[in-house]
Amino acid sequence: MIKQKKDRFFYRFWIKESGLSSMLVLLFVMHFIVIPLLGSHSSFMVILNIFWMLFLLAGIYSLAKNKQQAIRFSVVPFLFVVFNWVSMYNTSNFVLLTDFVLTIATVSLLIVLVLIKVFEPGPVTTYKIIGSIVVYMLLANLWCIAYLFVFEQIEGSFHFTPSAFKINSDLAGFLYFSYVTITSTGFGEIVPLHPVARSLVQVEAFTGVLFPVILIGRLVSDANFFQNK
């Protein structure tokens, strides 16, 4: 009966390695289409966060060692959605800080779950390599959240070069900046000025250089070795 339930809806993303490729498609749609075009619509973003909460809950219950562990970890995405909704109407420092911490915790938990799938026992497959790319994109999302929080809390922490085109939202702008930073492209139209902002950029750039070499490169190497053997 439990297995039948896990074959339904979001569970199918987690119980098979092929679900990692579906996660990659979802992230591409969210990062490169949905957020750039609809990121300024707060109500829509809440709906999107509910979707990811359900997605994360399915991962927690699929990969948790027992029911008690699953229940404990499920508190994080649930509170994330609650405070995300509350922050739309209450902008007190406590609510905003709590919302930020829960958002970081939720994305970090999602990264951990994907890494668990990537490092599952067995040969390195194409799907596991795709999973490492999913983690790379989630890391870009993680730093985007941090940049946006610093930008909103510290006036003048970032400088935007004037443009004839209006950015759909600050979230879309910093998601773009995060990808530019993590890939070490650095076009320079968004410049970190505050020490905290610059430290975040340095850590992301450092991570962006090492991650493909250490994790993705190692997985590709192991996959080729397994096929040759």
Buried (B, 14 or more C-beta within 10 A) or exposed (E): EEEEEBEEEBBBBBBBBEBBBBBBEBBEEBBBEBBBEBBBBEEEBBEBBBBBBBBBBBBBBBBBEEEEEBEEBBEBBBBBBBBBBBBEEEEEEEBBEBBBBBBBBBBBBBBEBBBBBBBEEEEBBBBBBBBBBBBBBBBBBBBBBBBBBBBEBBEEBBEEEEEEEEBBBBBBBBBBBBBBBBBEEEEEBBEBEBEBBBEBBEEBBEBBEEBBEEBBEEBBEBBEEEEEE
